[in-house]
Amino acid sequence: MAGASQFPIPVRPNIGRRATAESPVAKFLLIGITLVFFSLFLLLPLFVVFHEAFSKGLGVFLRTFQDPYTQDAIRLTLLVAAIAVPLNTVFGLAAAWSLTRFRFSGRSFLITLIDLPLWVSPVIGGLIYVLVFGSKGWFGPWLSDHGIRIIFAVPGIVLATVFVTFPFVARGLIPLMQAQGISEEEAALTLGANGWQIFWRVTVPKIKWGLLYGVILCNARAMGEFGAVSVVSGHIRGKTNTMPLHIEILYNEYHFAAAFAVASLLALLALVTLFLKTYSEWRAAEQLKQL
């Protein structure tokens, strides 16, 4: 025993193994778990949506989109997105410019406020507007006296959609603009360019792919929003039903093929959005590499 303690066995460091290397068993196990979750929670639901949409034939699928209520829901969804996305684009540009180009008290608090809709339930966001603009809300009596209707009307749907989607453009731009810095803007300023010239000719070309990324995410959420819109819409068929709300009504009325047909359109829009998002991410990453 004494001899064993006097001559300890030397431990030779495994220099050739990387810190992130795993055994083949662990590697295949992790990849297998990822593929199983990917198949169960993404591929399978997408397959079910499209399978059920065409389960009664192409004729039933096409007749679904000939229904006036379905057409109204699609038009309203596109209208709301066409209003909410540009508004949030303007806000996102202004917020990202302010937070990355200026230092002021309350800057961290403003960043926290931008993230607020990501942490608050969309239903709560809808209730906020009901409490403010509803018939019993703060401004409800005044709005009623002047014949202005916000809740259970298109303006309320737009406001709720703007609330739940406004972080996306700003959050897509802030990290990109922080990484790029302000050296090119300062160079343009020394050459005599004014603020608008610097913004349009220097800043926008640098952030265009990050801006597109934020706009794509904002548009996808605007078209698919359910919780906040459900609270403020009133579910008035042909007037305040967006596509997600129309899908719920069709499903509750046991029109399963029609419900999945409309859902397949939303799913298709989501897949297109995913492709555009991936492409914009790749272009933004390539742009950062060139800095």
N, C-alpha and C positions, 0 to 999 in steps of 0.2 A: 504494500500500500504506500509506503514511504517513497519507493522508487517511482511509483506512478505519479506522485505529486511533484517529484523533482523534474520529471521530463514530460511536461504537458504536450499533447499532440497539437502541432501548429495548424491553424485554420487558414487555408489559402483562399484569398478573396476571389470571388467569381467576377473577374474584370470584364469578361466578354458579355455578360448578361446585362441587358438594359433595364432601367428602373421600371419601365412599363411592360416588360415582357411577362407573359403568362404561359402556363403550361398548355399544351394542346387541348386537354380536357376542359380547362377553365375557359379557353377561348371559344371552343365550340358550344359550350354551355351558355355563355353570355350571348353569342350570336343567335343561338336557338331560342332563348327567351325573348330576345328582341323581335325575331321573326314571328314568333307565336303571338305576341302582343300586337304587332303590326297587322297581322292577318285577322285577328279576332276583333280588334277595335277600330280598324280603318277599312281594310279591303272587304271583309265580310259585310259590314253595314252598307257600303257602297254597292256591292253586288246585289244585296237584297232590295235596295231602293230601285235600281234599274230593272231588276227581275220582276218586281211587283208592278212597276209602271207599265210594262209590256205584257203582263200576265194574261190580260184579256184581249190581246191583239193590238195591232197598230191602229186599227180604226178607232177603238175606244181611247187610245192614247191621244190621237189627233183631235177627236171630238171634245176632249177635256179642254183644250185650248181654244175651242170655238165657243165655249160657254161665256156669256157676257160678264158674269161675276169673276171668272178666272182672268179674263182680259182686263177688267177693272183693277184687280189685285196686282197684276203685272205692271200696269201703267202707273199705279200709285207707288209701287216699290221703286220703279225707275225714277219717278218724279222726286220722291223723298231723297233718294241717293244723289240726284242731280243738284239738289239744293244743299244738302248737308255736307257733301264732300268738298265743294268749292269753299264753303264757309270755314270748314276745318282746315283746308289748305292755307287760306289766308291767315287764320289764327296760328297754325303750326309754323309758318314762315316767320311771322312776327315774334312768336315766343322763342323760337330757336335763335333768331338773330339777337334778341334782347339778352338771352341767357348766355350766349357764347361770345358776344362782342362787348358786353358791359358788365361792370361789377357794381352792385348796389345792395343795400340792406334789404333783406327779405327775399334774396335770390333763391336760397334753398327752400324757403317756404313756398315760393311760386312753383318750383319743380315738384314739390310734394302735391300741390293742388292739381297740377297737370295729371299726375298719376291717380288722382282720387277716383275717377270713374272705373278704373281697373280693379279697385278694391271694394267698391260699393256695389251691392246687388243692383242689376238693372231695374228690378221692380221698385226698389227704393227711389231710383232716379225718376221713374214715372210718377210715383206718389208725390215727389217734391213738386212737380208741375201741377198736379191736381190740387195740392194744398195752396199753391200760389195763384193759379189761373182758373181753378174750378168754380162752380157756382157758389160754393160756400167758402172759397179761398180768399186770400188777401185782396186780390183785384177782381174777383168774380162779379160782385155787384156792379162795379163801374163798367166792366166789359159788357155785362148784360144790358145795362142802360144805354150803351152806345152801339148795341147790335154787333158786337165783336165776339166771335166764338173761337176759342183756342182748344179747349179740351173737347174730346169726341169730334174732332175736326182735323183737317190736314195740318194746320199750324202746330197743334200739339204733338202730332207724330213727328214733324220736322224737329221741334225742340227736343223731344226725347231722344231722337236719333243723333242729333248734334251732341247731346250730353254724353252718350255712351261711346261715341266715336272720336271725340276731339283729342284724346292723347296720341293717336296713332301717327299722324303726320309730324307732330312736334317730337315725339320719341324716336322717329326714324331719322330726323335731321340733327338733333342735338349732339349725339356722339360723333356723327360724321363731321359736323362743323367744328367741333372741339379738336378732332384729330387733324384737320386740315390747317387750323391756325388762321392767322390774319395777315400773314406776310404779303400775300398778293394784293389784298385790299389796301394795305398801307403803301405798297409800291404804286398802285393806281392813284391813290390820293396824292402822293408826291408829284405825280405827272399831271395833276390838274383835273382829274375826273371828279365829278360831283357824286352825291350819294346814290342817285338813281342809276347813273352810269356804272358805278362800282357794283351795284346790286345785280343789274341785268347782264352786264358783260363780263363780270369776274365771278361773283358769288354763285349765281344761278347755274352757269355751265359746270361749276365744280360740284354742285350738290344735286344735279338733275336726277341721277339714279337713286340717290337716297330719298329725294322728294317723290319720285315715282313709286318707290317701295312703300312709303307711308300712305300715299294716295290709294294704292291697291289694297292695302290692309283696311284702310278706312272705308273704302267702297264695299269690300266684302262684308264687313261687320254691319254696315248700314243696310244692305240688302237682306241680311240674315237675322237682324235683330228681332227678338220676340218679346222679352219680358217687359221692357219699358214701354214699347209700342202697345202691347196688350193692355196696359193700365190706362193709357190716355186715349185709346182709339174708340172704345165703346163697341167694337166688333160690329159695326154697321155694314152690312153686306152691300157691296157695290159702291161704298163711299169711303170707309175708313179701314177696310181690310187690306193689309199688305199680303204678300205671298206666304210668309210663315203663318199668319193668322188664318188665311184661307185654307192652308193645308190642315190646320187643326180642325176647322169647321167641317171640311170634307171627311176627315177621318172620324170625327164624332158622329157624323151622319151615316157612317158605314159605306161611304163611297171610297173604298180603299184604293181601287185602281186609279181613280182621279186624284186622290191625295198623293199617291206615290208618283203620279205623272208630273204634278207640279213640283214635288220634292226633287224629282230627277232633274228638272230645270235648274233648281237652286244648286244641286250637287254639281251639275255641269258647269255652272258659273263659278263654283268653288274650285273646281279642277283648273279652269282657265286662270283663275286668280292665283292659284298655287304655281302654275307655270310662269306667269308674269312676275310673281314675287321672287321665284328662284332666279329668273333671268336678271332682274334688277339687283338682287343681292350679289350675283356674280359680277355684274358690271361695276357696282359700287366698290367691291373688293379689288377689282382690277384697277380702278381709279385711285384707290388708296395706295396700291403698290407703286404707282408712278410718281407719288409725291416724294 
